[in-house]
Structures are given as structure tokens and as C-alpha cells.
Amino acid sequence: MSERPFPWERNYPAGLPWDIAVPRETIPAMLGSTIARYGADIALEYRDARISFTDLGGAISDVAKGVITLGLRRGDRVALYLPNTPAHPFGFFGALSAGLVVVHLSPLDAERELIHKLHDSGARVLVCTNLGAMLAMALKLLDAGHIDRLIVADDAQYGPIAGMAHPPIPQHDARIITIDALRAIGRNSEANLPLTDPDDLALLQYTGGTTGLPKGAMHTHATLRASVAIYAAFFDGQGRFPPGERFRAICVLPLFHIYALVVLLLLQLSRGSTLMLRLKFDAETTLRDIEINRASYFPGVPTMWIALANIADLDKRDLSSLKLVGSGGAPLPVEIGLRFERLTGMRLGGGWGMTETASAGTGNLLDGIFKHGSAGMPLPGIKLDVVALDDPTRVLPYGETGEIRIKSPNLFKG
């Protein structure tokens, strides 16, 4: 790796440092500070429900003590098979608070992929919802012996939802418990939460499996916390997160994906922002969230931006509440970035990251030097160069094609 000053630092604006300090703390400790500060403020919006930071903290504590009372111990794996509902943050932070390791399953996974991830990770407990067809699949996995216990969030408590059913949750089956019943157990439990360390494993995040079966990237509390610190420094250093300002963030990106997990669930909640949980993307619904619900932050993927950029009257819509946008997950077509900027005056910056980097890698500046179609420059705290494909020790000069080599505190452990 080359040494400082790195060539990209000369393009950093004043106020944006490359050298950053990453707090040595666990994810529950990070969120605990936010809960103490923002208590009564709203953390989650889901349909008509409003959940404060205090209530979120209570749910997390209940779930953590509940799973310990059920017999789970530090280091055990728990699979989350959930869309963007409050059950995800309840389960995610609750599991980490109990010293467990989260394994994300995608609602889009085929049965074969679900079985592989469960067996590969060793997860024997699964958290799901009775929204749509997910409960039926979870019950199938339970009856086939791929898991031992099922925790089900009853989505019907939030009211009916068009086009989606709420199948009944089986009763009188000792293997199945609702998340509300689990919370009641935890609330009345005297279980002590284990002491966790930043270097403890927190997450097994499976890659897309483009070169075979999906592989679980191992992230610790420390690597996830590092990505939060990296993104925070990048936005803070460009004046987009004024001290104490809370965003209203549209969360339609799936929380089971590393991109949304880090830039929305972890980063935004750590700053006291409100997550507007959405189950699926619809261009008009998103615009209403901006115009009527006054969303101030919307990270999306190229397919979403293509749909929005092609709305005929986009330049006449009230986007005044929107302060920050971003695109990730795949390359953004240059013409879409140009069109969006022409119609709205906002740069649609993208970047590069991987599951293995807990999302953070490179990014385009919000102001200053900018090139449509570029992945930008390394984010604070990240060292990056390009090496020869046939010799990973040979650093290539500018203008040559090779393989990215990266060193940073947010890298996975294996």
C-alpha cells in the first residue's frame, strides 16, 4: 500500500479529513447512546405506527433477555428472515445485545438457498413475519428439521395491507413463539445480558453467490462500527450532517442487504434520524414521502432512480425537503445521473463497496470535483490501490486496468 499523503486527499474539500478515529464500541453500545439522547423522538415509522427511541430500546432489551431466557448463548446464530418491518431492528439489535450472531436471509431466496445459509451458518433459530408467504416457508423449514425454533412477528397488528395476507400463526406448538410473547418473557426475566467485545462476531452476511454457493462474510461489531464512522466522517466533513440535525430517511432498500443495513439502520439511527420503513418501492409513493412526509434522505439503487428520473413532471414536484440522495448496489447509468441533476439540481452520487467492506469503499463528493459514471474516491480511513491481475504485489500506474486492493478497519474477518 502507498503511504500518505494519498493522491485522492488533494481532492478532499477543506473540513473532510482522511484520517479518522473509529470508536471502540459494540453496536448495542453505539445505539444505546442514541437512545439515551433522543428518547422521545421517533426512530421508526411503519404504516401508521410511530416507535420512539425509548420504545425501540425497550423492544431490544425485551428481545435480548427473551432469547437468553429461551436458552440461546453468546455466539449462537440467529437467522432473520424479514422484510422492512419493525421486527427487523427489534431482532437485529436484540440479537446483538444478547451476544448472538445475526444471519440475514433474503425473502427473495429460493428454498435451496435458505437451507444452505441455515446449515452453513449453524443458525437453528429463525425470526420471520406472517406477512405474505414468508411464514409458510419458515414453517416448511421448521417441519423439515432445518431449524429448531421459530419466532414470528405478527404483522397484522399494524393493520391490513393491500395485496398481502396475514396467515394465522400456529398456536400450541412449543417450537413456535410470537415476538410479542418473547418480549413478555424478556420483560419479566432477570436474565443478565452478556459482556460483549467489539471484536466479537456480530454478523454473517451472505454474498450473492456469483461464483458458486453464497458465502458468509464475517463482520464483527468493530468492522460494522468502522463503516458507520467512515460514512459519518464523509458526510460530516462536507456539511451534510449538521450537529444535532435529524434526517427523515426513506428506508425502502432491504435491511437484509449490507447497503441498507449500514447507511440506513446503523448510520441513521446512530444519529437520531427517523427511518420511514417501506416494504416495496413505488416511484409515486416515494415522491409522496418527499413532498408530503418531508423525507430528507433517500438512498436508492439504479432501478429506482431510473423510475424517478422518467417521471414526466419531476421538475415540477416539491423536493425541497430532500437534502441528500445516493445510489448504490450497481453502476448508475450516466444519462440517468445527468437527467436527475438537470431536473432537480441535485447530484446523484454513487460509489463502490462490497459485502466484505460492510458497504463502505469509495464515494463521489457531494460538492466540488465530480464525474458522472465514476465510483468516486476512497472514503476516509480507507487505503486503496490497483494491482496487476497476475501479480497482486505489483501496484499499477494511473490509467491501467487491474484489481482493486483495499485496506481499512471495516474489512470483514473472513
N, C-alpha and C positions, 0 to 999 in steps of 0.2 A: 504494500500500500504506500502511496505517495504521502509525504508529510506536509504539514501546514507551512505557509498558507495554501489552502486548496484553490485551484483555479476558479471554481464557482463562487468562492467567497467574495470576489471583487464585484459580482453582480448582486449580492445581497444588499438590500436597502439599509440605510442607517437605522439602527434600532433592532435589526434582526441578527442576533449572534449565531454563529455555528456551534460554538462550544457551550453546551447546556448542562445543567445539573439535573440528574434524574433522582427523584426522591426514593429512598429505600423503604418501601412500604408495600403492604399487600393491597389487593384490590378492595377488600372489605374495609380496610383502614382508610383508603382514599375516599370511598363513598361515605363512610361514617362521618368524616369531617364535613362533607357537603350536607348531609342530613342534619347535623347539629347547627349548621349555619342557616339553612334555608327552610327548616321545619315545616312551616305552614304553607309555603309556596308549592305550586303544583309541579309534580315531577312527571306524571303520566296522564295523558288524555286518551281514552279509548271509547269510541262511540259517545255515549252520554256520561260516562264515568270520569271523575276527576280524582286523582290519587295524589295526595301531598307527599312531600319528602318524609314527613313524620310517619304517615301511613305506610309508605314504601319500606321504611326502616322496620316498622312493626311486622310487616309481612315477611321480610327477610329473616328477622330473628325467629319468628314462628316456624318458618320452613326449616331453618338450620337446626333448631332444637328438636323439631319434629322428626327429621331424618335420623338424628343421633339417637333419639328415643326408640326408633324402629330398628336400630342395630347397626346402622352404617357407621364406618370409622374412617379416620383420616387416611386419605389416599385411595379410598374406594371410588369407583367410577359411577357416574350417574348420567344417563342419556337424556337430552332434551329434544323432544320431537314436537316442535311447536312453531306456529306462525307468530306474527307480531301481535301478541296479546299480553296483558299484564302478567300472565303466568310465566312468560319468559324471564323478565327481570326478577320476579319472585324466586323462580327456580335457579337461575344463574347465580345471583348473589347469595341466595340461601345456601346453595351447594358449596360455594367457595368459603362462606363463613363457617361451614361445618368441616372444612378441611378436605372436601371432596374434589374430585377432578371432573369437570364438565366435558361431555362428549356431545357435540352437535350432530343431530340427524336432520336431513332436509325433508320437508313434506313432499318434495319432488322426487325423492329417492325411490327407485324400484325396490321391491321386496328383497331381491338378492343383495342390493347394496346395503340395505338396512341390516340384514343378517350379518354381512361381512363386517360392518362397522361395530356392531354389538360384540361379535366374537373376537375381533381383533383388539378392541379396547378393553374387553373384560367387563363391560357395563352389564349389570344384572338388574338394575332398577331403571325404569323409563318413566319420564314425565310427558304427558300428552294432554290434548284437549278433546272435547267431544264436538268440536266444530267440523262439519263436513264428514269426510271419510276417514279421518285420522284415527278415531277411536277403534273403528273396525280393524284397521291394520294393526294397531297396538294389541288388540285382543288376540289377533291371529298369532302375533309374535309370542304373546304370553302362553297361549294354549299349546304352541309348538315347543315350548321349553327354552326359547332363546333369551327370555328374561324371567326373573322370579317374582318381581313385584311391579305393579303399575300404579302410578299416581296420576289422577285425572283432574284437570281443571274444568269445571262446569261453566262453559261459555254462555249458557242460557241466562245466567244471572245478569248479563249486560243487555238482555232484550233480544228480540228476533232480528235476524239479518237476512236481507233479501237474497234468495238463491242458495242459501246454506241451511242445512238442517242441524238440529242438536239431538243426536241419538241419545237415548237414555243410558245412564251409567249403570252397569250391573251392580246389584245390591247383594249383600250376604255372601260375598266372595272374599275370603281372608287375604287373597293376593292383591286385591284392588282397594284403593283408598282415594277419596277425593282430596284435592289440595286444601279445601276448607276444613275437612276432618283432620288432615295432617297439621294444619295451623292450630287447630284447637288443642291437639296433643302437645304441640310445641309451646303454646301459650301457658299451659298448665304444667309444663315439665320443669324440673330443676336441673336439667342437663347443663353441663358446662361446655362452652364452645372451646375447641382445642386451640392451642397456640400455633399459629401458622407462621411460616417464614417466607420472605419474598422469593426465595429460590425454590420453594415448593412448586410442584407441578400444579397448574390450575386448569389447563385446557388441552384437550386433544382435538384439534381442528383438522378435519379431513380435507385433503386436496381433491381436485376434480377427477383424478384417476385417468389422465390422458395417456399415461404410459403403463397402463395395467390397472389393477385394483386400487381404489383410493388408499392413501397412506395418511396416517395421523401425525400432524406436525405438533410437537410437544412445546407448549408455551407455559412458562412459569408466571407467577404474579409479577415478577420483576420485568419480564420481557413485555408483558401487556402494559404495565405501568410506564415503561420506557416509551412505547408508542404514543400513549396519551401525552406524555411530556414533550415528545417531539412535535406532535401536531399543535399542542398548545403554544409552544415557543414559536412555531412558524406563523400562526395566526396572530398571536400577541405582538410579535415583532413587526407586524405590518398594520397594527392598529385596528384589527377587526374584532378583537375581544376586549373592549374597554373594561377596566376593573369594575367588577360588580354587575356588569350587564348580563342579563339572562336572555338567551335566544328562545324562540319558539321554533322547534325543528320538526320538519315533516319526516316521519320515520316510516317510509314505505319500502325502503330497502330491507331485505330479510335479515333479522337479527341473528339467524343461524350462520350467516356469512361473515367472514372476518372483516370486511369493509364496513358494514353497518355496525357490527359489534364494537369496533374501536371508535370510529368517527362519530357515531350516534350514542349508543348505550354508554360507553365508558367516558368518552371525552365530554359529551354534552351534559350528562348527569353529574360529572365531576365538577362542572362549572355552574350547577344550579339551574340549568336550562330545562324547558318542558319538552318532552317527547310526545309528538302527536302520532300515536300508533295507528298505522293504516295496514289493512290486510292485503290490499292489492292496489296496483297503480291504475289510475284513470286520469287522463290529461285534464278534463274539465273539473274533476274533483280536486285535483292538485291546485288548479288555478283558483278555485273557490277557497281552498285552505289559505292561499296567499291573500286574496282580495278580502275575504270576509273574516277568516280566523287569524289573519295578520301573521302568518308564518314569516320568520326572518331568516331561516336557513333551510336550504333544500339540497342535499347531495343525491345525485341520481346516477343512472347508468345510461349509455348512449341511446338505447331504445326509448327511454323516457324523454330524453332531450330531443330526439327526432320527432316524437309525437307532439311535444310542446312547440317546437320551432315551426311546425307545419300548421299550427292553428292560425286561421286566416286573420283574425283581429288581435293577434298577440300584442302588437304595438299599441293597441288602444286599451289594454287591460291594466288595472291598477296593481302594479307590482311594487309599489313604494315601500312596503314593509320589508321586502326582501333585501337582506344585507350581504348574504354570502351564498354562493352556489358552487357546485363542484360536480365533476364527472369522473367515474372510475369504473373498474371492473372489466373494461375493454377499451380499445382505442376509440376516441371520438372522431367521427368524420370531420375533416377540416371545414367543409361547407356548412355543417350544422353549427359549429362554433362561430363561424363568421356571421351566419344568419342570425343567431341568437344575440350576438353582440350588436349587430346593426339594428335589430328590432327593440332591444331592451337597454342597450348601453352597458350591459354587464358582461364581463369576461367569464367565459365558461372554461375555467382552468381544469386541466386533468393532471394525472401523474401516473407513476408506476409503483406497484407494490405487489406483494405476494402473501399467500397464507403464511409462508415461512418467515416473513418480516412483520407479521401482525399488522399488515396493511401499509405501514409507513415505508417509503422508499425515496421517491422523488416527487416534486410538485412544481407547478408553474406559479410564479409570483402573482399576487393579486393586483399589483401595480408595478410600473417600471418595465423592464425587459420582458417580452412575451412573444411567443411564436406559436401560432395555431398548428396543431399536429404534433407538437413536441411534448415529451413526458416531463419537461422541466429540468430542474437541477436537484442534486441531493438535498434532502431536508436537514435541518440542524441535527448534529450528533452522528450523522451517517457518512462513512467513508465509502467511496465508490470509484472503481476504475474499470477499464475494459481490457481483457486479456485475450491472448490468442487461443483459438479453439483447440489447437494441437499442443499447446504448452501453457497451462494456467498460471505459470510463474512469469510469463513474458507480457509486460504491460504494453499495449499498443498506443501509438501516437494518435493525435486527433485526426479524424477523417477516415479511420479504418474500422472495419466491422469485426466484432469479436463477441465475447461473452462477458456479461456483467459480473464483477466480483464485488461483494459488499461486506462491510464490517460495521457492526453497530450494536448497541445494547438491546435492541428489540428483536434480535435474531432468535429463531427457535433453537431448542436444545438438541433436536434430533428427530 
